[in-house]
């Protein structure tokens, strides 16, 4: 096993960062990262001579080696110190001092190490913070943020993931975030979008987005300066247990389609995300349930008339946005009926010109729609005789 390889050479090896946090919270970590006193060159030599396959993923200049063992990838990173940081990335040098490595990590809950014998190495009270659900930066908040401004959004993300109540922040932390907000202007849209999506699907999202406006962050990450916070509060309540897409939650801030366009310019969202945002902004007001016995009809008609791909998934998101839990279930169970008449049927009945066939099909489609898509081929064709 690879721990034995490290032990044989007297290199120390521990589990690091997020995996430790997850293990201590009783959550299965998505991937386990290791930290070691061995340098990348020493690891490469050791793995190569043992015949372990290395995966080349450009991590090496930051000190990360990826080894492939038992059909799993293991990332092992040499302990390091940041020498120069520019708010986006760091130049590092290697160290054998575990505390020095912990010092350059972002939050106390992410700065712990776990020995393979179960010993916890916790230099910044991370375990206490994890138990009391406190999100704090390691050392001085402003220093940590200036090393990488994206850490502002990471703070929000972990707050939404771990904190018990909204509003439980250290005033000095909020102050540091506000003073450094404009550093986010220099961070790439793609990195911001990854964090923002996780915040939108986490807890306390209404509180955290309101905070983004109060602390003057919103404008630097593509959000509209005059976001509709009342609508956001209403929709985030609607949507709580409906597993919406991040874009569905976010669109409630938007007043019009230019807000979607501006978000896209700043964050380079996917085409699908952009289309969903535009769809919701356009239809959230007038595409609503019908009064009477068939509340779903407007949505069904819209879907049947639509010429676009994945309209049904957009309609599901619209129903979530509107908080229509029951209708959402019914709509997800509804199968789109197939129009039962074809041009071939009409030719058999003696309608020959292509133009007439087109007109007739259109009229029959309208009849079929009016019937709530219930009329079968027989009924529709007898209708044609009347027409």
Protein Blocks (a to p, Z undefined) as FASTA:
>chain_A
ZZlmmmmnopacddehjlmmmmmnopacfbdcdddfbdfklmmmmmmmnopacddehklm
nopacddeehiacddddddddfbdghlaccddddfbfklmmmmpmbfklmcccdfkopac
dfkommmmmmnopacdehjfklmmmmomklmmmmmmmmmmmmmbghiacfklmmmmmmmm
mmmmmpcfklmmmmmmmmmmmghklmmmmmmmmnommmmnopafkbcfklmmmmmmmmmm
nopafklmmmmmpmbfklmmmmmmmnopafklmmmmmmmmmmmmmmccdedjklmlmmmm
mmmmpcbehklmmmmmmmmmnopaklmmmmmmpccdddfbdfklmmmnopablklmmmmm
mmmmmmmmmnoomacfklmmmmmmmZZ
